[in-house]
């Protein structure tokens, strides 16, 4: 969903050929990632490759769109959240026992803290609707 918002600069400037470039680069990255990871990790390798390719897809779309039509998105929170959730997913995939469960709860709490201002806005909107 965020990618659909950050890509609007490409659409506004009507330089939609960038969609083909971004999709092609992401597909090639996914293909290479699958070739490297699937033999060692099977379906987990395919999932890692696909996830990394989507982050590349988001990044390319956002950077190109921002260059064509500067809006000034603050991407620090987004990338912090992506890194955190990816780390939790990595440990959840390759660890056993209670560590993945504990990290999942810590990850959720950290993301909620990261987006606390946005959550407060949503809370206010919901309470206005309920009145």
C-alpha positions, 0 to 999 in steps of 0.5 A: 500500500505504501508503495502505491502512494510513493510511486505517484510521482511516476504517474503524475509526470506520465513517465510510466515506462519507469514501471517496466524498468522497475519491474524488470530490475526487480524480477531479475533480482528475484530470479538471481536470488532464487538461483542462489538461495533455493538450492540451499534453503528451498522454499525459505530461500524463495521467500527470502528472495521474493521479500528482498525483491519487493523491498528493492521494488519499493525502493526503486519506485520510490526513488524514481518517483521522488526524483521525477516529482519531489514530495519529500516522503520521510522513509526512515520509519518505513525502512526501520519497520521493514528492517525490524520485521524482516529480522523478526521473520528471519529468526522466526524462520530459522530459529526454534523454541521461544525466541521467535515468539518473544521476538514477535511480541517485541517487534510488534511493540516496537512497531507500535511505538514507532508509529505511536503518533499515527496510532493516536490520530487513528484513536482520535478519529475512531472516538469521534466516529463513535460519538 
